[in-house]
């Protein structure tokens, strides 16, 4: 473990000094050049190459996953497999640390705005080109890239969109042009402003989406990926008709034909586990609509390693409320079941969503960068988006059809879900308490969810989504969307030992991750997320109750 920490420290040093080299050129160079010193983008080929950099290279997954109820504190301070960075995320404390893998909020923020800058530079070049008419597909991709990065930023660093509050909740700056000044001033606006501009960019892009020029379409907003993104956006925007419309375009007339080949994935030997993880994100897999490559340790954090083993998804959580719950509402096991990695101070429940790769900068010194690939939009998640939208429109028949397609794809079940079986399965559980956990959690969304069958179907969909999106961070956005209270627990010897006195309540300010301190220092208004009293902060001695 000490050798690993030394290696990671070297990696972080390279990341940090590399970043400084980019943002702090020599004084002479700086004074001798115009403020806007970007490469000239004046041909179709250059525009297409510019769009390769219009996708974030840093992930939100670790930030969101550690903030969510997919994470417990395993063995507490006696577990050495953590850093202060992970502890801050787990306890919803504004991050003051820089992590080894470049996944801290400040890196994610910078990566998204760098991607937005590339999209804007491409848009500017397209608008100035004498051949604009033949660049419609490139313009559509640039608009979607700009919309996507703003979408993940607003959902990470702001409160979730809620019609009642979106007009006053702080948004994030929406960058619509390439900057040419040294010290531009930005306003955050509101969440409603950001969503309106994302909607505008999406609608401007949709008519011209094309797969024609992509050499690696799964790493670009190909047509299926674009429609899947738009479906998720409209689900979050509470426009359920459009969510259904665009999910249908992504999935096609026969959604079964887009589902993942889980039988083939199951047949891959689990040792080494990375082989399964690599197969999951294979570009030839039809269910993978959009893949993104990151500088990231996700393959270690949610793989067979001790990285972040203190704050992870342990067996007790999986067996009582998520992916290893006994007697799910179908009569078969998952085709690709969760696996457990147990070792000293390590108890991780894993699904093969992130492979691990290492790029050597110096093979002799054995230093370099960790990488992973993320299936950002998939057929399965898009199907569940559509099913959820159907439920929220009280169209239970179509929702059941989609839910059964998912069950047949993901599990070995030979039975169909029915309304009565769903109601019976959900209502057998009491509502969740941190010391008496169940998969049924109280919902407090900003939109209407009726008690009874509608709520029960949402409960099951959230349970299905939890399996489908484990480790990816999407659970965090589900918690925000449905106003689910999140508790922090200490797990010792496989049991709930303590429940900490810092629950994340409905519309808690800490649900909006604090924007980077460097950005606040530059004058942008920060989120009001700091706890009002010291007692709100995680403290092993500050306990609601001890569970024997």
Secondary structure, DSSP 8 states (H G I E B T S, - for coil): -HHHHHHHHHHHHHHHHHHHHHH---HHHHHTS-S-------SHHHHHHHHHTTS-SS-SHHHHHHHSTT-EEESGGG--S--HHHHHHHTT-------TTS-SHHHHHHHHHHHHHHHHHHHHHHHH-TTGGGGHHHHHHHHHHHHHHHHHHHHHHS----TTTTTTSB------S---SSS------BHHHHHHHHHHHHHHHHTT---TT-SSGGGTT-HHHHHHHHHHHHHHTT-HHHHHHHHHHHH-S-GGGGS--HHHHHTS-SSSHHHHHHHHT-TT-TTEEEEEEEE--HHHHTSSSSTT-SEE--HHHHHHHSTT-SS-SSSS-BSS--EEEEETTEEEEE-S----EEEEEETTTTEEEEEEEEEEEEHHHHHHHHHHHHHHTT-HHHHHHHHHHHHHHHB---S---HHHHHHHHHTS---BTTB--S------SS---TTHHHHHHHHHHHHHHHHTTTSSHHHHHHHHTT--B--EEEETTEEEEEES--B-TT-GGGS----HHHHHTT----S-S-SSGGGS--TT-EEEE--
